[in-house]
Amino acid sequence: MQTVTEGDRRKEVRVLLDQIQAHPERDWTTARRRLATLNKLIAAPPGKPSRPQPH
């Protein structure tokens, strides 16, 4: 399993925003929820895992 970095999250945000802008006629409800989640993760303090890691 690969670690997801802040850079990965920022790239995903950019891709989603580009898709929404390119096709505003589509229903983007799910993508907007994902954007909200990504923005919260990006804003979280560094080093804080997004979910508990198994040992």
N, C-alpha and C positions, 0 to 999 in steps of 0.2 A: 504494500500500500504506500502510495506516495504522499508526501506532505503537501498540503495546499498552502501556498504562500499568499501574502497580501497582494503581490504582483499578479498572481493568478486570479484573485478576486477582482482586482481592478480591470484586468483584461475582459473578464466575463461581463462586468458592468458596461464597459465600452461596447462590446458586441451586442448586448441586449439593447442598449440605447440606440445604436446604429440601426438595428432591426426595427425597432419601434418607429424611428424617424422615417425609415424607408417605406414602411407599410402601416401608416396610421389607421387604415380602414379595418385592420384585424382586431380581434379581441385579445388584448395583452394583459388580462387580469393576472394570470399565473406569472408572467414575466415581471410584472410590477411588484408582485409579492416577493419574488426572488431578488429583485433589485433592493427592496427594503431590507431583506435579510442580509444581503451582501454589504450594504452600507452600514448596518449595525456591526457586522463583523470587522469591517475596515476601521470603524471608529473605536472599537474595543481596545483596551490597553494592550500593548505588545506583550507577548508571552503568555497571555491568557488563552487556553485552548477553547475552541468553540464548543466542544463537548468533552466529557471525561474520556480519557484514553484508557483502554484495558491494559492490565499489567501482565 
